[in-house]
Amino acid sequence: MRLEAVWGDITTEAVDAIVNAANSSLLGGGGVDGAIHRAAGPELLEACRPLGGCPTGDVKATPGFRLSARWVIHTVGPVWRAGTAGEAELLASCYRRCLEVADEVGARSVAFPAISTGVYGYPAEAASAIAVDTVRSAPTSVEVVRLVAFDERTHGLYVRRLAQVG
């Protein structure tokens, strides 16, 4: 697998699937979730309604509709609670489960946002290490994974972690 750190807008990534850092309702929100819903169009919300939400650490897939990505893999990351509520395991589960579902739908390239690092408050440095380490160790047929940073700081964290683990 080729693992890349990029800085940009996940909604414009030319990949088979993009990951949405969703809330548990899957009915849209702010940040990455809102941006993906706006870019995909109202059909995405209509596809999410019958899914019945999603628990933290798990995922559900929908078509990408107006996105260039064929699929949106929605995952619900943990809210940061000072590391006392199993947040690291739940965040790692998000990345593993996304890759499992990517395999199920036949996606060969996937773009991930920095799950849980926005309003959910997960420390970006710890989250970037979990992202890189979990994706690297997960069994998957996905050939290209892009870790898409919305800002320069997060991009730098990904680049440094990728260099550390070679």
VENGI-V212611 format. One record per residue. N is the residue number from 1. PHI is phi in degrees with one decimal (NA if undefined). NEAR is the number of other ideal C-beta (glycine too) atoms within 12 Angstrom. D_LAST is the distance of its C-alpha to the last C-alpha in Angstrom with 2 decimals. Layout:
# VENGI-V212611
n: <N & N>
phi: <PHI & PHI>
near: <NEAR & NEAR>
d_last: <D_LAST & D_LAST>
This chain:
# VENGI-V212611
n: <1 & 2 & 3 & 4 & 5 & 6 & 7 & 8 & 9 & 10 & 11 & 12 & 13 & 14 & 15 & 16 & 17 & 18 & 19 & 20 & 21 & 22 & 23 & 24 & 25 & 26 & 27 & 28 & 29 & 30 & 31 & 32 & 33 & 34 & 35 & 36 & 37 & 38 & 39 & 40 & 41 & 42 & 43 & 44 & 45 & 46 & 47 & 48 & 49 & 50 & 51 & 52 & 53 & 54 & 55 & 56 & 57 & 58 & 59 & 60 & 61 & 62 & 63 & 64 & 65 & 66 & 67 & 68 & 69 & 70 & 71 & 72 & 73 & 74 & 75 & 76 & 77 & 78 & 79 & 80 & 81 & 82 & 83 & 84 & 85 & 86 & 87 & 88 & 89 & 90 & 91 & 92 & 93 & 94 & 95 & 96 & 97 & 98 & 99 & 100 & 101 & 102 & 103 & 104 & 105 & 106 & 107 & 108 & 109 & 110 & 111 & 112 & 113 & 114 & 115 & 116 & 117 & 118 & 119 & 120 & 121 & 122 & 123 & 124 & 125 & 126 & 127 & 128 & 129 & 130 & 131 & 132 & 133 & 134 & 135 & 136 & 137 & 138 & 139 & 140 & 141 & 142 & 143 & 144 & 145 & 146 & 147 & 148 & 149 & 150 & 151 & 152 & 153 & 154 & 155 & 156 & 157 & 158 & 159 & 160 & 161 & 162 & 163 & 164 & 165 & 166>
phi: <NA & -98.3 & -112.0 & -124.9 & -106.6 & -131.1 & -115.5 & 171.1 & -105.6 & -60.4 & -70.1 & -106.4 & -66.5 & -89.7 & -135.2 & -70.1 & -142.5 & -114.3 & -96.8 & -102.9 & -80.0 & -95.5 & -92.6 & -66.3 & -77.6 & 63.2 & -103.4 & 93.8 & -173.5 & -99.1 & 54.9 & -59.3 & -57.3 & -63.8 & -62.8 & -66.5 & -62.2 & -64.1 & -70.9 & -77.7 & 95.0 & -64.2 & -61.4 & -64.0 & -60.7 & -63.9 & -73.2 & -79.5 & -51.7 & -76.7 & -74.9 & 73.6 & 79.6 & -157.3 & -75.8 & -57.8 & 88.5 & -115.4 & -144.8 & -144.1 & -111.0 & -137.6 & -63.4 & -88.0 & 53.0 & -82.3 & -78.2 & -72.1 & -72.9 & -71.7 & -128.9 & -116.8 & -104.8 & -88.7 & -132.4 & -111.1 & -80.7 & -78.5 & -79.5 & -69.1 & -127.8 & 63.0 & 77.7 & -101.3 & -123.0 & 72.1 & -60.0 & -62.9 & -66.8 & -66.1 & -65.9 & -60.3 & -60.6 & -56.7 & -66.4 & -62.0 & -65.6 & -60.4 & -68.6 & -62.2 & -69.8 & -57.7 & -61.9 & -61.6 & -90.6 & 85.5 & -74.1 & -104.6 & -137.1 & -137.5 & -113.7 & -109.9 & -84.2 & -82.1 & -59.1 & 73.0 & -88.2 & -87.5 & -64.6 & -78.1 & 76.2 & -67.8 & -58.6 & -60.6 & -65.2 & -64.5 & -64.8 & -66.7 & -65.2 & -62.8 & -59.0 & -63.2 & -65.3 & -69.6 & -62.0 & -60.6 & -95.1 & -76.3 & -72.1 & -160.6 & -94.9 & -61.5 & -94.8 & -132.3 & -122.1 & -110.8 & -95.1 & -98.0 & -94.5 & -84.4 & -136.6 & -63.4 & -61.7 & -64.0 & -57.0 & -60.5 & -63.0 & -62.2 & -59.5 & -64.7 & -66.1 & -61.2 & -69.0 & -65.4 & -96.1 & 62.5>
near: <22 & 18 & 33 & 26 & 29 & 29 & 23 & 24 & 23 & 40 & 33 & 21 & 36 & 22 & 35 & 32 & 43 & 48 & 51 & 50 & 48 & 45 & 31 & 26 & 20 & 34 & 25 & 29 & 25 & 16 & 28 & 40 & 39 & 24 & 29 & 42 & 36 & 22 & 27 & 33 & 20 & 16 & 18 & 36 & 27 & 18 & 26 & 32 & 17 & 12 & 24 & 13 & 19 & 31 & 23 & 30 & 28 & 28 & 40 & 34 & 37 & 36 & 24 & 36 & 25 & 20 & 33 & 22 & 37 & 26 & 38 & 52 & 47 & 45 & 46 & 34 & 46 & 36 & 26 & 26 & 17 & 14 & 19 & 10 & 17 & 17 & 29 & 28 & 19 & 31 & 43 & 32 & 29 & 45 & 45 & 33 & 36 & 47 & 39 & 27 & 33 & 40 & 26 & 19 & 27 & 18 & 32 & 22 & 32 & 50 & 46 & 54 & 49 & 45 & 53 & 42 & 37 & 28 & 19 & 34 & 20 & 35 & 24 & 32 & 20 & 26 & 40 & 38 & 28 & 38 & 48 & 35 & 24 & 34 & 40 & 26 & 17 & 29 & 14 & 29 & 21 & 36 & 20 & 26 & 39 & 37 & 47 & 37 & 36 & 27 & 21 & 15 & 19 & 35 & 25 & 20 & 29 & 39 & 22 & 20 & 30 & 27 & 14 & 15 & 18 & 8>
d_last: <12.98 & 11.80 & 10.66 & 11.96 & 13.19 & 16.77 & 19.70 & 22.99 & 25.49 & 24.38 & 27.92 & 27.52 & 24.29 & 25.10 & 23.64 & 25.46 & 25.10 & 24.50 & 24.20 & 26.93 & 26.58 & 30.17 & 32.75 & 34.37 & 37.31 & 35.22 & 38.00 & 36.14 & 35.55 & 34.03 & 30.67 & 28.40 & 30.90 & 33.80 & 32.09 & 31.22 & 34.76 & 36.31 & 34.35 & 34.96 & 38.63 & 41.10 & 40.52 & 37.26 & 39.27 & 41.84 & 39.24 & 37.85 & 41.32 & 42.07 & 38.69 & 40.03 & 37.06 & 33.88 & 32.93 & 30.01 & 26.82 & 28.22 & 28.44 & 31.06 & 30.90 & 33.35 & 33.83 & 32.48 & 35.97 & 35.92 & 32.14 & 30.46 & 28.38 & 30.44 & 29.46 & 28.92 & 27.27 & 28.67 & 27.06 & 28.48 & 26.15 & 27.45 & 29.43 & 28.08 & 30.55 & 29.00 & 26.76 & 29.89 & 30.29 & 27.33 & 25.45 & 21.90 & 22.94 & 24.73 & 21.90 & 19.51 & 22.51 & 22.75 & 19.34 & 20.00 & 23.57 & 22.80 & 20.73 & 23.60 & 26.14 & 24.26 & 24.54 & 28.20 & 29.10 & 27.29 & 24.77 & 22.02 & 20.47 & 20.27 & 19.97 & 19.62 & 21.06 & 20.10 & 22.26 & 24.68 & 23.74 & 26.99 & 30.38 & 29.04 & 27.67 & 24.34 & 22.49 & 19.88 & 17.25 & 17.62 & 17.90 & 14.70 & 12.78 & 14.96 & 14.45 & 10.68 & 10.85 & 14.09 & 13.37 & 10.39 & 12.87 & 16.03 & 18.01 & 18.97 & 20.26 & 18.96 & 17.27 & 16.15 & 15.37 & 15.85 & 15.59 & 18.65 & 19.41 & 23.09 & 22.75 & 20.92 & 19.98 & 18.25 & 16.42 & 15.20 & 14.09 & 12.02 & 10.49 & 9.80 & 8.41 & 5.98 & 5.03 & 5.49 & 3.79 & 0.00>
